[in-house]
Amino acid sequence: MSQIAIRAAGRDDAPLIHRFIRELAAYERAEHLVEADAQALALSLFAPDSPARAVIGAVDGRPAGFAVYFFSYSTWQGRRGLYLEDLYVSPEQRGSGLGRALLAHLAGIAEASGCGRFEWSVLDWNEPAIRFYESLGAAPQREWVRYRLANAAIARVAGL
């Protein structure tokens, strides 16, 4: 049986997190969209005012995955929520229990922080992830459609 450990990530983990991000992007067929490098992650993710936090998951003492999250806010609930930005487990460790352990760890943070929601997004074609999330009791929010402004669109709207 594998030994799983989860710890808070620190600035020295930026190269490892960057590697995991690139692997995740390749899996999601979007490696060409990764703009950040390890130095940018070190400066932004671990800045004192960063809204995001990260954890590293290890199997038998070897880093095998990560999660990045931040706190959101629900006006309807009048309390914070936890939003999972990214979760990744290395292919060779899928099925080891690390993904479940990472989600359980974050659910514990959400519960301890008084969060009313723990949310994330998943690509509609990622059936293994969808089945996994639904096996935990997570339910898709089909009535909401996510929108995004990025890069030049942000500047354009800001200039209206």
C-alpha positions, 0 to 999 in steps of 0.5 A: 500500500502506498504512503500518501502525504500532502503538504503546503507548497512553498516558493522552492516548489515553483519549478515542480509546480511548473512541470506539473502545470505543463503536464496537465496542459499537455493532457488537456491538449492546451500546452501551447496556452501555458504562459507562466514559467517557474519564475513567474509562478514563484513571484505570483503564487507565493507573493505575500498578497497572492490570493492563491495557495498550492499543495503538493501531493507525494506518493511514497515520498516522491512528488506526484501531483499538486492542487492550486486553490483560492477562496471565493465568495458567495453573496447568496450564502454570505460566506466564502467558498473554496475554488479549485483552480487546478488538480493534477496527478502524474499518470503513473500515480493515477489510481493510487488514491492521491487525487482523492487525498488531495480533494479530501485535504482541500475539503478539510480546508474548506470545512475549517474555513467555514466555506459553504461551497467547494467548486471547480471546473472540468473539461466536458470531454474529460470523462475519467475526471467527471466519473471520479468527481461524481463518485465523490458526490460532486454534481455538475452545475449545468445551469451556469455557463462560465465566461472569460475575458483574457488578455487583450479582451480585458484591456478592451473592456477596461477602456470602454 
